[in-house]
Amino acid sequence: NTCLIHFIKRIMNDIKNVQFVEMTNSKFLKPYRILYKQGSRDKIWDCIKAHDSVAILIFNITRKVFVFVEQFRPPVFASRQSCSSGQSVSIGEGWGDKVDGSLGITLELCAGITDKDVSLEQTASEEILEECGYKVEPSKLEKIKSFIGSVGASGGVQNLYYAEVEDSQRVGDGGGVAHEGEMIRVKEMTIPELDAYTQQEQINSPPGFLFAVLWFKLNKAQKFVK
């Protein structure tokens, strides 16, 4: 398993032939513009229509570790590579192979879009199995909160859940759905390891991740920290 983990991480970081093109006919995003009047002033706002999502904070109570996922996120990569190297993101141009793929590796909650005609809890349960390999019944999920994931672009809603799991519920390796091109690495962290991670000046994790960690500290940590 250790060799496999290192292999997946090496492949994740192996980014090359980077090019930028216009977005057309996306299955997941639809750009649009809102024209409106606020008070007496005409205004314009450019937006993106995107699916809502679920995210799950998973804590393994057998070994007292969080279960997160690591994956390559192209927008994060493009932003951080541009900042670190001074390279610009220009349509019709590219960066070739002279890039650092590790800049796009994020640490996140298990998550997925809500694009099926099933309950949010069922979607969350399926994502836990696909990404992390644990079998969790939808009824065992604890709802934390629903919040706006992107206030300036999509306005989409993320539905956040909490799941406590045991080693006996691990029925697979996780890693995502290979035939859909997903490449996900399961990342376990102890409570002290997570504390050290979140205290860094810059972290490659989204706001929902940080909110979930804070929620855990306020509502669950006392059960597991002596």
N, C-alpha and C positions, 0 to 999 in steps of 0.2 A: 504493500500500500504506500509506503514512503517513497519508493521509486516512482510509482504511478503519479503521486502528488507532485513530485519534482518535475516529471515529464510534462504534465499538464501545465504547470506554471511556466515552464520554458517555452512551450508552444504558444501560450497566451501572450507572452511578451514578444513573440516573433512577428512583428508587424513590419510590412514593407510594401513597396509600390503604392504609396498613399497618393490619391488623386481626389480632387474636388469637382463635383458636377452639380448641375441643377437637379433639384428634387422633383420628380414627376411620377404621378400614378402610385403614390405610396399607399400601402395597405394599412398603415398605422397612423399617419399624420396627414392632416389636410390644412394647409395655410389658408387663412381668410382675413378680411379686413372689416372692421366695424366702423361705420360712420354714425355719429350721434351728436346731439346737442346737449351740453351741460350748462344750465343757466342760459346765458345769451351767447355762448361761444360754441362754434362748430368744432368738433374734434374727430380725430382718426386714431384707431388703435389696431395694430397688426397682431393677429392671434394664430394659434394652431389648435385645430380640433384633434383631440387625442382620447384614447380610451381611459376610463377610470381604472383603478387598480386595487389590489389587496397586498398587504405586507404583513409578515408574521415574525414577531420576536420569539425565537425558540430557545428554551433553556432545558438542557439535559440534567435532570435531577439525580441521575445515577452517579455521574461524575462531576456534577456542579460546573458545567461549562455551557457557554453560549454556543449556538450553532448558527453561524453566519455563512454568507457566500461571497466569493471573490470572482469577479469577471471583468473582461475588457469592455470599457464603455467608450465608443468612438468620440462622442462629444466632449467627454472629459479629457481624452487624449489630445484632441485637436486644440482645446483651450489651453491645457498645461504645456503642450509642446510649443505652441505659439508664444506663450509667455516666457518660457525658459530659453528659447532659441532666437526669438525675434522674427521667426518665419510667419508670414501672413496666410490667412485662409482666403484663397482667391479662386473663384469658379473658373474652371478651365485649366487650372494649374495644379501642381502637386508638390509633394516633398520627397518622392522616391523612397529610398531605403534609409536615408540618414535621419532616423527618428529613434526615440526611446519609448518602446511599447509599454514599459512598466509605468509610465506616467498615466496611462489610462486604466490601470487595474484598480478597481474600487472594492471596498469592503462594505457590504450591504446586508440588509435583512433579506430573507427569502421573500420573493414577491412575484407578482405576475399581473397582467392586464385582465380586466373582466370583459371578455369578448364572447362568452358562452351563455346560453340560456339556462343557467343553474344559479343556485344561491351563492352569495359571497363566501359563506363558510365552506361550501363544497369546492369552490374555486381555490380557496386558501388551502384546503386539505390536499387537493391535487398538486398544488405547487410545492408543498412540503415534501410530498413523496417524490416528485420529479427532480427537484433541486437538491434535496438533502437526504432522501432515502428513508424517511421515517413515515410510518403509517399512523395517522392521527384522524380519529373520527371527527367530522364537522361539529358535532355536539360538544366536543371537548375543548373547543376553541373559546377563549375569553376575549370579548370585544373590548378594545381599549378606547378607540376614538376614530371618528372620520374627520378628515381635515383637507384643506385645499393644498394640493401638491405643488402647484405652480400658479402664482397669482398674476404674473405678468405675461404669460404666454398661452397656456391652455385652460387654466381654471379647473383642471381636472381634480377629482376627489380620490384620495387614497384612504382605504379602509384598513385600519391597523388592528391586528389581533395578537394575542399572547398564547403560546402553547408550551406546556411542560411535557417533556418526553422522557422515556427511559431507554436504556440500551436495548432492551428486549423489543422495542418498537422499530428498531433499525432493520428494515427488510431489503434494503438496496444501497447502492453506492451514491445515489443522487447524481449530480453533474448536469442535469438538464436533459432536454430531448435532443439527442444527437442528430437525428434526421432533419431537425429544424435549424441546425447550425449552432445550437447552444453549446457553449463551453464554459462550464461553471465548476469552481473548486470549493468544496465544503471546507470551511475554516472554523475550528473550535477555539474558543478563548475562555480562560478563567476570568473571574471577576477582577482580580488584580491586573491581569493582562489587558483587559478592556479599559480599566481605569488609566493605565499608562498610555494606551493608544489615544484615548479621547483628550488627554492632557497635552498632546502635541500641538504645536502652533498651527500646522496645516494637516488636515486629514482628507483622504479620498473617500468620503462618505457623505450621503445626502442628509438634509435636515431631519427627515423622518426617522432616520437611524438614530440621530442624537436625541430626538424627542423620546423614542422608545427606550433608550438607555436611561434617560432621566426618569421616565415613568417606572422602570424596573427598580431603580434605586429608592424611589419614594414609596413603592407599593409592594415589592416582593423581596428585596435584598435582605431584609432583616430575618427572613426564614432560613437563609443559606449562609449568612456571615456571622461567625461567633465572635 
